[in-house]
Amino acid sequence: MFVKVRDTDQLVAAFTEQYNALNLGAAAVSTALAQLCADSAGISEVEALDRAQALMHVGFDV
């Protein structure tokens, strides 16, 4: 998706919007995978979700 911007504020807003969309998508995928894999990993869904959340923080807090 191409975004035409006229100034720096619009550029920052566009990047922020894309970052937030990516972050939400990654969270949804990680949550779904954690729930699916919890049983096979022998851990509870809560623990699997905690681990997935920790991994997301590492990946997105750069």
Secondary structure as GFF3:
##gff-version 3
##sequence-region A 1 62
A	DSSP	alpha_helix	8	41	.	.	.	ID=ss1
A	DSSP	alpha_helix	45	60	.	.	.	ID=ss2
###
